Amino acid sequence: MRKTATWMRQLDERLLEHLGEQDWSTPRMLSQHPRFEEMQVSRGRLRERLQMLADAGLVWRQHEDVYEITTWGQQYLSGELDAENQPRPRPERVL
């Protein structure tokens, strides 16, 4: 069972799941994926949530707009990591 943090949103779970299945992705690619099209999520919102996850150490921003899941992100998906114990993202750093 996954241990989410109070700041996490359902979208964050979907992003981590997607990145856990893929090697990497971009907000543009994600916005065109059926999983996120169904949720009607904008590219900007995807970028914002990816930046929050990166600030918490669950994803890594390779460069510009390319993101991949980290070991901590993988551990979170498998239920081995409590996201509440990760560094809390600071919106002022992200937005």
N, C-alpha and C positions, 0 to 999 in steps of 0.2 A: 504494500500500500504506500502510495506517495505521500510525503509530508510537505505540504505547501506552506508558503510564507503568507502572512497577512497582506502583503503588498501585491501578491501574484493574482493574475486574472486568468480566466479560462483560456484566453488567447495565448497566454504564455505557455500553458500546457501543450496546446496544439503546435506552437512553434518548436518547442523542445522535441515533441514527438516527430515532427517532420524532419528536423535536423538530425535526429537520431537515426532516421531511415536513409538520409542523404548524406553525402560528404560535406556539402556546403550549399548555401543559397543566398539570394539577394532579396530585398523587399520587392523588387520588380517581379522576379520569378515567383515569389510567394503569392503576390497579388493575382497572378494569372493561374495559380493552381486551384483546381476545383474545391479542395478543402477550405480554402480561404475565400474563394469567390462566393461560396454558399453562405459564408458568414458576413459577406458584404463589408469587408475590412479594407480601408484605404491603404495605399502604399505608405503614406506618412505615419499612420497608426502602427503598421507593421514595423517600420523603422524605429519608432519610439519604443515599442515593447522589446525589440531586439537590443536596443541600447540599454534598456533597464536590465535585461537578462545578462548582458555583457558586464555591466557595472557590478552585478552580483556574482560574477564569475561562472555563470552557467553556460554562456556562449562566449566565443572569442571573435572579435572583429579582425579578420585577416588583414584587410585593407579596404579603404573607401566603404563600399556597401556589401562586402562579402563576409558572411558569418558562418561559423561552424560550431558544433556543440563541443564543450570541454569535457574532461573526465568527470568533473563535478556534475555537469549536466547529465551525463550518462548515469552516474550514480544516483542522481535524483530520480530519473526515469525508472530505474530498477528498484527504487524504494530504499536504497542504502544511505541516502543523504537527506537530512532534514533541512529544507530550504530556509527555514526560519533562523538557522544558525549561520547562514551565509551573510556576507556583508550586505547591509541594507542599501539598495540603490539610492543615490541622491539625485532627485529630479533636476536640481540646478546643474548638475554635471551632464545630465542626459539631454535635457531639452534646450 
